[in-house]
Amino acid sequence: VKGTAIYFIGTFISKIFSLLLLPVLTLYLSTNDYGYYDLLYTITMLIIPIFTLQTLESIFRFLLKSNGQDIKRTLSSFTIIILCGSIVFLLLAIVTKYLIYDFQYLPELIIYYFSTVILYYYQKVLRESLLICRQRQKHIHQLLTWCGNNRKDLCLLV
């Protein structure tokens, strides 16, 4: 339940920021510039799940069930999948630009893609890290309570 609440709060806050940013963007950007921004945003949100194999959404779930060495292995697996998918995206984008269609805003799309992937990756890892820390603090608190009630001498040795 706590994991779901943390996930909900993080997602909800980012959506609120997007909503609050909309009037600022439309105030300072021309209609044409906002159209290009929206096009880049839409393309990026469509291709990120494809090239990352939706691992950005599953990081939270798998890290929640992992512990110790499993966390390192899980994170390295996700990192490799995301890096490989991003390299494939970069190669396809360059090939597409020079062979099929000269997309004027390709450099901006590439920068936006990579910055969004990195942001989402660290967002998910940070949420999970906070959850793990809370769970460990709870266990440490329970251990200290048990020690205080039952085995003060044994806990001092530990």
Secondary structure, DSSP 8 states (H G I E B T S, - for coil): -HHHHHHHHHHHHHHHHHHHHHHHHHHHS-HHHHHHHHHHHHHHHHHHHHHTTTHHHHHHHHHHH--THHHHHHHHHHHHHHHHHHHHHHHHHHHIIIII---TTHHHHHHHHHHHHHHHHHHHHHHHHHHHHHHHHHHHHHHHHHHHHT-HHHHHH-
